[in-house]
């Protein structure tokens, strides 16, 4: 069973090391080159596992990378060059609103941006990125909240990791919009500029991309895949939780998310694979 496991920020190094040791025991841990050869050159992979990490949070350099190095485990980190350069914004919108009172944020959106989206837990993921930032600015002004300190890797940290060669660097847009909520022009700018700016930063082509939030046909679709086909990217990743196989669309490769939980939970989640989410829903009613 071939799997791609996706992480985000990891603050518990012991947990992450236990997971990595387990994955190494259980799977043939592969790098991006082998995945590329699998899709483009017919290389057979059996019981393979690729590790990816989205967003480029500081813990990618401070917690995750040292453990990958210690165990000689390759991976792909998906980052935003705009965030790394501290160009206008230093944090992604979801990092900035973490800890905010979501009811107050919703009220601001309703009052100033005429939000008509029905209230449900994921309502903000139906908004475009400019409106999200307007809402954040109003919230900070009205509730006297300061912008947070930068939470993500700098250009130099990303360059250093890239130079050492164990971890490949891929693009993850400029500002992490849900691409399907944006205009075609904006989606193109977010995708293409994140790739070209990252290439300029690293000094070589970028072959991989991960869609923000990554649910196929909800967060991205045919339009985004077409845009990517005009770039240097050869492999693009979703968050559809299932095993990968040769017949996959190379512009929507599935990945399993892993963020917390005991080792028993991690083992169970990997064992259940694509059945984990439907079973969880069923159990929770
Ligand atoms: Zn992300």
Boltz pocket constraint, residues with backbone or C-beta under 6 A from the ligand:
constraints:
  - pocket:
      binder: B
      contacts: [[A, 54], [A, 55], [A, 172], [A, 176], [A, 211], [A, 212], [A, 213]]
      max_distance: 6.0
